[in-house]
Amino acid sequence: MKRLILIVMLMMLPSMLFALDDSETLLVKAYKVSHSTEPFLNLTVIDSITDGTQLNNVISNQTQVDIGEFVNGYGVLLGTLPSNNAMLGDVAYGNTLFSYRAEGNIEGTFSVTISIGRFAGKEHPESFIDGYYELSSKSVGYNGVSSSLDAEVSDDGTNISSTYDGCTISYTQQEMFGQTSDANDTVVLTTHWSVDNGNNTSYEYTGATWLTREAVFGVISQEDYNASPNDTYTAHVTVRLEVS
């Protein structure tokens, strides 16, 4: 028997604040977004590979996400690893493994960096299972209000922005390719966005809660999986939110 486990650690710089408030009805889960008149910034990671029983918040360091049950069943997770210059539309196998949601009511320049290591065996540490990972399904907006959403394609990529009451959240979706852990022992995926309230201050209260979401899509190497001995294989994942 082979088990594949992601061990997830969340980091926030300069502050570490985590919000969890979910409800469940007939296996349909919804998440309540924070709201405050005081400045705040939250990061939530969601276990998104699902057969209808997942979609759980990862709320603490070293939380385990077991994806072993989905390898040979739901989701066609195993496959041939795409090349490093592949993009989502070119990938025949794989599934969304987890996603993150950042929310806040302050302006500034933000980034999320996701680091994913190789799957290494517990009893056979010399045995590795590689994967391919890329970012997908980016969205930006404001909580509970109607806001304008603009998108334009330029030489730098696709610029997405949303404006509400004089506050603009902007994200540039550059032509970022996926990465494989056999080419790099640790895959590093980074995304950036900015929130501007129309003044020259930093960390100023915006008056509305903004949201940005993104998913991590993955393919697990079928060749490595078939050739590896029975064991529990873990890959360490770090999700870090930074403000600059």
N, C-alpha and C positions, 0 to 999 in steps of 0.2 A: 504494500500500500504506500502511495506517495501523497503527501499533503503539502500544499503550497500556502504559505502564510506571509502576509505583509505585516510588518511591525511598524506602526505609525507613531511619529513624534511630532507634535505641533510646537512652533516657536513664533513669538511675536516680539518685534523690536520697534520702539523702545519699551513698550509695555506688553504684558501678557494678560489678556482678558478673554474669557470664553463664555459663550452663551449657549444654553440648551433649554429648549422649551418646545416639545413636540407633542402631538396628539395622534392617536391611532383609532381608526374606525374601519372595520372590515378590511384590514390590511392596507388601507390607503392612508399614507402618512403626510402630514402637513407640518410646516415649520413656522413658528411665530417669530417674526423679526423684531429685534429690540427697538425700543423707541425711548428717547430721553431728551430733555432740554439741556442736559449736561454733556460735554464732549465725551464720546466713547468710540472705540474701535474693537470689533470682534472678528474672530476667525473660527470657522467651523468646517470640519472635514466630514464628509458623508460617505459611508460604505455603500457604493452605488451598484455593484454587481449584484443582480437580484433575480430571484425567482418569485418575488412577491413577499418575501419575509425579511428582506434586508432593509436598505435605506436607513441604517442606524447612524447616529452621530458618533464620531470619534472624539471623545472629550478629554482624554488624558494621555500622558506620555506612555509610550510602549504599549499601546493598544493593539491587539492582534486582530487582523482581518483575514479570516480563513477563506481562501478562494479555491481550495482543493476540490470541493464538491461540484464546482462549475467546470472543471477541466474537461471531463468526458461527457458532461450532460448539457445543461443549459448554456447557451451563449456561444458555442464554437470558439472557445478561448485558445485552444491549441492550433498552431499553424506554422507555416514557413515564415521565418522572420523577414519582414520587408527590408530593403536597403535603407541606409541612412538618409537618402534623398526622397523617400516615399512620403506621400501625404495621405490624409484620411480617405479620400476618394479612390485611392489606388490600392487600399489594403483589403484583402479578401476575407481575413479571419480577424478574430479578436472581439473585445467587448469593453465597455466602460467599467473601470475597476473602482474608482472613487472620484469624488468631486469636492470642490471647496466652495465656500460662500464667505466673502468678506463683506462686512457691513459697518457703517460708521456715519457720523454726522460732522466730521471735520474735513477741512480741505488740506491738500498736500499732494505730494507725488508718492505713489505706492508701488510696491512690487511683491509678487509671490514667487518664491523659488522652491521647486519640488525636486528633491534628490532621491533617486531610487537605485538601490544597490542590486547586485546579482543575487539570485536564489542560491543559497549554500546549504548543503546537507548538515544535519545535526550530528549524525553518527558517521557521516562520510564528508568531512569538511573540504576534502579535495574535489568533491563532485559539485558541479554548478549547473543550473538551469537558467538560460538567458531569456531575456524578453525585449520587446520593442514597445516604446511608449511615445505618445504624442498628446498635446493639448487639443481639446475640441470643445465645441458648444459654448463659446464665450457669450455672455450677456451682461448688459449694464442697465441701470435704471434706478428708480426711486420707489420706496415702499409706500403703497397705499395711495398714490397720487397719479394723476395723468400727466405724463411728460412727453415732450417731443423727442423723437429718435431719428438721428440722421446718420447716413452711411455714404461714404464716397471712396472710390478707388483711386489711388495715386501711385506714383513710383515707389513710395515707401511702404505701401500695403493698403489695407482697407481700414479707413478711419471711422470709428463708431463713436458717436457722442449722444448724450441725453441731457436735456436741459429742463430745469424746473425752478421757477421763481428766482431767476437770475443766477442759479448755480448749475455748472456744467461738469459732467463726468465724461472723460474722454479716454478712449482706448484705441491704439493702433495695432491692428492684426497684421503683423508682418508675415512674410512668406517663410514661416518657421517649419522646418522639417522634423520628423520624428527621429528618435535615436535608439540604438540597440545597445544592450549592456555587454555584448561580446566585443563591440568596438571600444567601449569605455566601461570600466568596471562599475562606475556610477553614472547613471543618466541624470543630467541636470536640465530641467525645463523651467523657463522663467517667463513671466508676463508682467507688463507694466500698465498702469493707468494713472490719471491725475484727476483731481477734483478742484475746481476753481470757483470761488464764491464772488469773484469780481473785485477783489482787493489785493493788496500786496502783503498781507499778513500770512503767517504760517499757523496751521492747526486751528484756524478760525471755525467757529460753529456755523454750519451751513443752513440750519433751520429745517432741514429734512434729512431723513435717513436714506443714504444711497446704498446700492447693492451691486456687487459684481460676482459673477459665478463662472466656473469653468470646470470641465471634466478631464480626467486622465484616461485615455484609451490605451489598451494594452493587448499585445499578442505574446503568448508563451511559446517558446520553441518546442515544437513537437519532436524534433530530432533529439534534442537534449533530454526531454522528458522520457522518451522511450528508452534511451540509452542509460539513464541514471538508475542506480539501485533504489530499492524501497527505503524511504526515509522521510523525515519532516524537513522541508526546505523553507528557509525564511529569507526574505528580502527586507532590508531596513529602509524605511521611507521617512524623510523629513520634509515637512511643509512649513516654510518660514515666510511670515508677513513682515515687511519692513516699510518704514516711513522715512522719507528723506525730503 
